[in-house]
Amino acid sequence: MGVKFKSRSSKDGYRGRTAAEVKRVSKYHTHSIPLDMEDIERDYDKPIVEACIAAKTSLIVRVGMLELGAGTGSFRVREMMHRIAYPMGVHVRADVNLTDIEATCTDGVSRITEVVDLPTTGVNTERIWLLEHFADWLSVKCGQAGTYHTMTVVSRELVDNLDEPNVYAAARKAVKEVLAQDQEAAKALKDAVATAVHNEDEISQSRIDAAAIDTRTAAGLGTVGSTPRLDDSNDSGVASASAVAAVENSDSSAAGSATTESSATNQEPDSATGRPTSSDKSASPEPQATGGITVRQAHERLDLIERRKPLYSPLFSGFASAVACAAFVFLLGGGPYDMAGAFVGAGIGQWIRRQMLGRRINQFFATGVAVIIAALACVGTLRLVGIFDPVALKHDTAYIGAILFVIPGFPLVTGGLDIAKLDFPSGVQRITYAFSIILVATLGGWAVARMVMLNPQGFEPMNLSPWLMAGLRMIAAFCGVWGFSVLFNSPQRMALVAAVIGALTDTMRLEMQDLLHVPPEMAAFLGAFLAGMLATVWRSSVRHGLLPPHLGYPRISLTVPSIVIMVPGLYMYRAMFYLGQFNTLNALDWAFRAFMVIICLPIGLVTARVLTDRSWRYDV
């Protein structure tokens, strides 16, 4: 959606901006209807559920636009738009492509259709993650249960404190406080039950257990489920009342959702967890109006998400690219000289690319320039080293590794996932975009090879022991996936989780090829399948409390970075190199090798999702 540039409250994200800055930003928001339309502006300060359909649609479509601009697939964009629309009482029907959305929204009375399109596309896994939390935050504010986290305090703390520099630390601290309250309440519950047993000797053990379950439910620490409730007999009532009173007197904040007659607390519980919505034990939360928040407040949160700066500077991004490409070269079979050349070339190339994209230079032009500079820097580095050690002059293949940082792994994989969900327009567009970037990159590398008369014939074998090679591969895969995750703007904890998954899956893939002689296509499928299963296990562990709730990252933010390193960049470049020499047979051979590996990667992820996700298993 567009951005409203009128005066706002002191919390407005445009406070302190000069007129020139506002004008410069505004010209990049001409691809959608602005927010200062009369019908939207009229309900801008109304609670969301009471606003008109135009104001509600402005939120729904803007969230979809931000999700699409972060590089995710169309199925996730539609899912996110539905999650935003549901608590507002709106139904959405949307067509999503690579850079545009056409959405029709209705609330049962009125209907509106809006079209937005993006000037470009990119990847931002942090934004994907924050929008997941925004959807939960909005749902809870509108009186509905959250769907992303079992502890909505994570989403609340993240979204409410987006303008703080240490927002992630604040969210982790809030989670620890809530868990500490749970432990205190559990201890108080145990003491209360022990006291009840001591005072009421005649109560049977079964009724004590039932009283404890009722007390825990009243304290907001869990649900009873199908456990039958106690009869209204005097002796059980004494035990239950005693236990509840003991818990409340011990810590009224931890038992914030108690509803028994002896309840002494007035905190409102979180709708999804039953826990207090405030970590302050001395103050009660203010009652919220119908609809929770206004349209303005929701857009202000989206302003903060949209204008959030990249987590990493161009210099650090260049370093991450250097690490990723050096690791990539080792996994392809390169040695120390090849890795050194790729490290220098990829680092310089990515720094140049970030500088150009930051100035909104055309993506294809920026990619071509970055690839040429990276390849020349790699060749120059090896030629310089060759003055002291002539062996370095023989490493003609290293420059291919230096240009692999431009591989569009995200659109390649999400395009395949879209096709698996029968969204052919979006899937075909994403794959076409990815192959266009690959074509520009390989043409740039081929041009450098022709300029400096290179003849890449592959990497020389290093002849290491199988155990040593497996260990080094695991380290290289970890570093490579971490580097690509940084390029995708993943927070460090998210990047490290993806790196662990990538280290396991890519090492398994390469070892299967070497030891079991599994074809590269089948090994790629199995590697992607394992990555999808591990990401699902991680999410499930978070949901079941085995891992901290603030580590509940979207699957796509873990799976795609972990399998990008499996994309056969060397195959694709060799196909272009032979095509430039008009050696069509070899060009077709390497092109089809690359094609088979590429299509097996999303198929592996889709298989994992079908086996673990009902929404993927059935066509509904």
N, C-alpha and C positions, 0 to 999 in steps of 0.2 A: 504494500500500500504506500501511498505517498505520505509525506510528512507535513504536518501543520506548522507553519512558521509564525504564528501569532504569539503574543505575550502569554506566558503561562506562570504558574506558581514558582516559588523558589526551588522546587524540586525538579523543575523541567530540565531536560538534558541539554537544551540550547542556551541555558543561562550563561552569560559571559561571552558568547560568540559575537564576532563582529558581523556587520552587514555583508562584507565581502565573503566571509566564511559561509554564512547562510546561503548566499547566492550560489557559491560554488557547489555546495551540497545539493541545493534544490534542483540544479540542472541535471543531476543524476537520478532524480526521482520523477521523471516525466513519463515513466512507463506504466503508470497506474493512476486511478482516480485519486485526487488529493483528499485529505481528511477534512478540509474546511468547506466541504459541500454543505449546503444548508441543512439537509435532512440529518446528516451525521452530526453537525455542529449543534443542532438543537438538542440532541440527547447526549451530548458529550459528558455531561456531569450527572447523568442518571445512573442508577444501578444497572448493571448489565442485563439482568433478566427483565427489566422494565423498559429497556431501550427499544427503538424501532428496528426493523429488519435491516435497514441500511447501516446503522451503527454496529449491529452484531456482525454483519457481513464484513465490515471493515476490519474487524479483529480476526475473523476466520480466514479471510483471504490473505491478510498480511502474514499470519503465522505460516500459511502454506507457502507464501513467497519466500520467507526467510528459510524455511526448511528446504525448499527447492534450490535456493541459492547456495546452500551448504553442501550440495552435491549428492544428496540422497536420492533414492529411486522414487518413482511416482507412487508406488504402493504405500510407501511410508508417508509421503506428502498427504495423500488422501486420508490415511489413517489418522494423522495428526489433525487434519481439518475436522474430521468427525469427532475426535476427542474434545476439540475446542467447542464445537457446535452443540454437543449433547447437553452440557449443563445449562446452556442458554435456551434450550427447547427449540433448536433449529435443525432442520434436515438439509444435507448438502449433497449435491451431485456435481462432481468435478471431473474435467478432462485435464490431465497434466502431461506436459511434454518436457523437453529438455530445458526450455527457457520461458515457458508461458503456462498459464493456468486459466481455464474458463470454468467458473463455478456458478451454479444456481442454488440459491438458498431460499428456504421457505420456513415460516413459523406456523403454518396452518391457516394464516389469514392473508399475509402478503408474500410476495415472491419477488426476488431480485436476481439479476445475472450480472456478474462482473468479470472482466478479463484483465489480467495483468501479465506483463512480460518483462523478462530480465535482460539487461544489456549484455551480460556475459554469465559464465558459470564458473564454479570453482569447488573447492573442498574445504570444509571447516567442521571437523568432528566435535569441537567444543560447542559450537552453536547447536548442532544436532542434540547434544546432551542437555544443554540449557533449555531448549525448547521442550524436551520431554518433561523437565521439571516445571516449566511454565504451565504446561497443560494440567499437571497435577495441582499446582498452586491455584490456577483459575477454577478448577473443578471444586476444590475444597472451599474456596472463597464463595462459590455459588451454592454451597450447601450440599454438594455431592461428595461421594467417596473418591479418593485418589485411586488411580489404576496403575501407576508406574512403580511406586514404592509402598511397602507395608508401613513405613514410618514417614509420614508426610512432613515431618519436621525438617527433613533434608531438603525437600523442594521449597518449603516455606523460607528457610534460612538462606538458601541460594538466591531465590528470586527477590526476596525483600532486601537483600544486601548486595545486589549486583553493582551498586555504585561504590562499594567498599573495595580497597585494594587487596585485602586478604579474605575474600569472600569464601574460598574453599576451606580455609582454616576455621572460619566462623561456623560453617556448616558442620564440620567434624566435631567442634567443641559442643555444639548444641546436641548432636547425637550422643556424645559421651554423657552429657548431663541427663538426658532422658533415660539412657541405660542405667546410670547410677541411681536415678529415682526408682526404676524398676527393681533393682537389687535391694534398695532400702525397703521398698514396699513388700518384697518377697520375704525379707527377714522379719519384718513386722508381722506378716501373715503367719509365719512359722511360730513366732512367739505367742501370737494370739491363740492359735490352735492348741499349743501346749498348755496355755493357761486354761482354756476351756476344758481340756481333758482332765486337768488336775481338779478343777472345781466341780465338774459334772461327772462323777465316777460312774453313774448309772447309764450314761449315754453309750450306745453301741458304737463299735468302731466304724461301721458303715455310715452311720449318721454323722460322725465326726468328719469323715472324708467328704460327704456331700456338703456339709457346712463350709468346709475349706474351699470347695469348688465355688460355692455361691459367693463367698467372701472375695475370692480372686476376681470373679466376674464383676462384683460391685466395685472393686478397686480399679477397674479399667485395665487389668493386666492380661486379659485373655477372654475367650468365649467359652461358654459351657458346651456348645454343640448339641449333641443328642442326649447328654446326660440328664436323667430325670431330676426334677426339682424335689425339695423336701416337702413332706406333708406339713400342714400347719399345726403341728403338735407342740405342746408347751416346752418339752425338754429340748427339742431341736431348735426351737426359736430362741431359747436362752443361749445355746452355744453359738448360733449364728450371730445373734446380736452382740454377744461378748466379743467375738472375733472381729466383727466389723468395727465396733467401737475401738478396739485396741489398735487396729490398723489406722483408723482415722486419727486417733490421738497421737500415734507415732509419727505420721507424716501425711498431713492432709493434702499436700500438693501431689504426692505420688498416687493418692487415691482420688484423683480429681474428678472421676466420672461416677462416684458412688451415688446411688439413688435410693438407698435404704432410708428408713425413718430416722435413724440416728446420724445421718450424714451431716458433717460439719463444714463441708467445703462448697464453694460456689464457682469453681473454675469450670469452663466449658471444655468438654473432651474433644480431641481430634476425631473427626468423623471416620477416619480410616483405621486408626490404631487404638482409640479409646484413651489415649494419653492426653494430659493437659496441653493446651496449645501455647502455653507460655512457660518459659523456664524460670521465671521469677516467682518464687514461692510466696512472696509477701503481697503480691498485687493480683487482683482478679482481672481477666481480660475484659475489654470493653465490648458490649454487645454490638453485633454487626447488623447493619440495615439489610433489608431484603435485597437479595442480589449480591451481597457481600461487598463488591467494589464497583466503582464507576467505570465507564468506558474510557475516560481519560486516564485513570490510574492503570488500567491494563495496557493502554498504548504507551504510557511512560515506561513500563517495564520492558515492553518490546523495543522502545527506543534504545534502552541500555543494552539489550542483546544485539540489536542491529549495528550500533556504533561501537561495540566493544572492540578494542584494538587487538591485533594478533598477539598471541602469548609470547612469541619469540621475535627478536629483531632480525633484520636481514642477515646480519653477521652470524648469529647463532643458527639461523636457518641454513646458511651456507655450510657451517660446520657439520650440522646434522646430515646434509646432503653428501658431504665428503665422506663421512663415516658410513653412510648407507651404501654408497657406490663402491667404496673400497671393500666393504663386506660382500657386496654383490659380486665383485670381480673374483674374490677368493672362492665363493660358492660355485662360480663358473669354471674354476680351475686355474685362476691366475696366481702368480707368485708375488713376492714382496715388491719388485719393481713395478709390476702391473698395478698393484694396490696403491703404491705411492703416486703414480701418474694419475690414476682415477681419483684419488683423494684431492689432489691439487685442482684438477680440471673440474670436477663436480662442485667443489666448494666455490670456486670463482664463478662458474656458470650459474649456480643457483642464486648467488648474491646478485649477479647482474639481472637475473630473471625477476627476483623479488623487487628490485629497484624499478624495473620497467612496469611490472604489473601494479605496483603501488602508484604509479602515475597513469594508470588506466590505458597503457599501450595495448594495442590489439594482441590477443593471446597468441595467434599463429606467428606474428612477427616477433614477439618476445621469445617464443620458443625457438624459432630459427636462429636468432641472434645468440641466445644463451647456449644452444648446442654447438654452434660454430666456435664461440669463444672457449667453451669447455674442452672441446676436442683439440683446439690449438694449444691451450694451456697444458693439457696432458702431454701432447707430443713435444712441446717445448721443454717441459720438465724432464722427460726422458732423454732428450737430446743433450740437455745440460748435464745430466748425470753421466751420459755416455762419454763426456770428455774425460772423466775420471775412471769409468768402468765401461769399456766398449760393449759389454754384454747387454747393457740397458738399451742399446740401439736396436737390438733384435726383437724387442717387445712391441710389435706393431699392432697388437690387438687391444692393448690397454685402453686406447681412446674410446673404444665402444663402451666400456664400463663407465667412462666419464660422462656419457650422455644419457645414462639410464635413469637419471633423476626426473626426467620429463615424462616417463612412462605413465599414461593416464589409467592407472589401475582402478580407481574408483568408478569412472564411467564404464569401463569394460565390465566390471563385475555387476554393478547395479543395472546395466543394460541387460545382461543375461538374466538377472532376477526379475526385471520387469517383464521380459518375454515369458518367463516361467509363470507369471501371474496373468498371462494372456493380454498384457498391455503392449501390443506390438508397436504402436506409434512411438511411444516413449522409448522402448527398448531399442528399436532400430535407430532412432535419433541419437541415443547415447553411444551406441556402438559406432555409428558413423562419425560422430565427433571424436571418439577415441582413436579411430583409425586415421582420421585427418591429422591429429596431433602426432601420431606415430609416423605418418608419411612425411610431415615436415621435419621431424627429428632425424629420421633415417636419411632423408635427402641432404640435410645439413652435414651429417657425418660422412656421407658419401662424397660430398663436395670437398671436405677437408682432406679425405683420403686421396682424392685425385690431385689436389693442390700440392701436397707434400709427398706424393708418390708412395703411399703406403699400400701394403698387400697383406691384410690380416688373414692369417691361416689358423687361428685358434691359439689357445694357451698350451704351453709345454707342461707335461705331467710332472708333479712334484715327488711322486714315489714315496709317500709317507705311509706309516703303518696304519691299518684300518682303525684301531682304537684312537690313535692320535688324530687321524683325519676326522673321525666322528666328533671328538671333543672340540676341535677347532671349528668344525662346521656349526656346532651348536652355538659357540661364542659368536661366530660371524653372523649367523642368522638372527641372534638376539640383537646385535648391534645394528644390523640392516633394518629390521622391522622397527626398532626404536627410532632410527633416523627417518624412515618414511612416515612414522606416526607424528614426529615433530613437523615434518613438511605438511601434514594434514591438520596441523594446529591442535593436536591432542594434548590435554594436560598431562603432566609427567606421570602421574599414577596410572592413567589410562594407557599411556604409551608403554609403560613397563609391563602392564598386564598383557597387552598385545604382543610385546616382545617375547614374553615367556611362551605364549601360544605359538608364535612364529618359530621360535627356537626348536620347540618339540616337533612341530609338523614339518618344517622344511628339512630338518635333519633326517627325520623318518623317510621323507620322500627321496632324498639323495642316497641314503643308505640302501633303500629298496632297489634303486636303479643299479647301484654298484654291486651289492652282495647277492640280490635275488634276481637280477637282470629283468626287473619289471619295466615295461615300456614307459617312456616319459609321460605319455598321456594318462595312463592308468595311475602312475605315481602321483601326478598332479591332482587327479580326481580324489585319490585317497587322502592326500595332504589337505586339500580343501575341505573334504568331509570331516576329517579329524578336527580341523580348526573350527568348523561350525559346531561340532559336538562339544568341544572344550568351552567355547563361548557360551553355549547353552547351559553347561554345567556351572559355569561361573555365575551367570544370572540367577540360576535356580538356587545356588548356595547363598546368594545375597538375599533372595526372597525368603528363604527358610531360616535366616538368622545365623548361618554358619560363617558368613563374612559380614563385615560392617556395611550398613545400608548405603553409606555414601560412595561405595565402590560399585554400585549397580549401573554399569555403563551400557549403552545400547549395543546390541550384537554387532551391528554394522561397523561400529567404531573399533571393534576388536577383530572381526574376521577379515575385513578388507585389507587393513595394513599388514596383517599376518600372512596373507597370501599374495600380496603385491610382489613380494620378492620371488615368487614362483613364475611370474610372467616372463616368457622367453624373449627377453629383449635382444639377446645375441642372435637368436634364430631370425627375428624380424630384420635386424640390420644386415645379416648375411644375405637374406632374400633381396633386399634393396641393392646391396653391393654387386651381387651377380647380375641383377637386372640392369644396373648401370653399365656393366660390361657386355650386355646383350647375351649373356649366358642364360638363356631362358629355362633350360632344363634344371640347372642348379637353383635358379631363382624360384621356380615353382616348387621344387623339392623342399627348400627351407621355408617357403611361405606356408605350405601345407603342414609342415611340422609345427610351425608356430600356431597355426589356426587350430590344430587338434588340441594342443595344450591349453590354449586360451579358452576354448569352449568347455573343456573339462573342469576348469576352475569354478565357474558359477554353477555348473551341474552338481559339483560336490557340495557346495553350500546349500543349494536347493534341496538336495537329498537329506541333508541334516535337518533343515527346517521342516520338511514334510514329515519326518519321523518324530519331531519333538514339538510341533506347533499345529494345533487343530485348524487354525485359520489358513494354514498352507496345505493341510492334508485334504481339505474338502473345498469344493467350489461352491461358495455361498454368496 
